[in-house]
Amino acid sequence: MDLGDERDPNVGLQEDGATFTIPQHPVRRRIHGIQTFNVPGGGEYFFMPSLSALRWIGDLRQSSGHA
């Protein structure tokens, strides 16, 4: 599905009166007045995995024989 002129509410800044459409069957749901959830600082966005995800990645490495 193409977002068209809409912006993902989880990523990026929202303009006043922003709208987001959720595809549903049989009728889509449109949400009006979306606010910005996160504000990027310094022009960059960093993803930090959870500690459980880092442990899982570490376990994969050990179980494959790579140290």
N, C-alpha and C positions, 0 to 999 in steps of 0.2 A: 504494500500500500504506500502510495506517495503522500508525503505530508503537505505537499503544495506550498502554500504560504505560511502554514502553521509551523511552530517551533516545538520541539520536544520539551515538555515542562520540567524534566529532570536535568536537562543540559542547556546551558545558555541563559541569556537574559530575555525576559518577556516584555513586550510592549504593553502599554495601557490598553485594556480591553481585549487581551489576547484570548484566542479560542483554541481548544484542542478537541479533536474528534477521536472517539474510541470506537473502532469497528465492532459492532455486535449484530447478532442475528435475531430477529429479522430487521431491526431498525438500529442504525448507529446512534451513539450517544455523544452529544456535543456539550462540552463544558466551556462556559464563558467566564471571563475575568480571571484567568490563570495568573498567579503571581510567580515571581522568581523564587525558586527554592534554594539555589546556591549562587553565590557571587564569586566569580573567579578573581583571584588576587595576583597581580603581577603578570597577567596575560596568559597564565598557564593553568592547566588542570591536571592534577596528579591522581592516579588510582592507587590506593593502598589496600592490598588484600588483608583479610582478617588473619589473626594468629592461627586459627584452625586451618585456614587455607595454606599458610606458610608451612605449617607442620606437615600437611598432606603432601605438599610439593617436596619437602625434605625427605619424607618417607618413600616417595617414588624413586628418588635418586638413590637411596640406600638399597632398596629392594632390587634395583636394576644392576647392582654391582659397581656403579660409578661412585667414587668417593672424592 
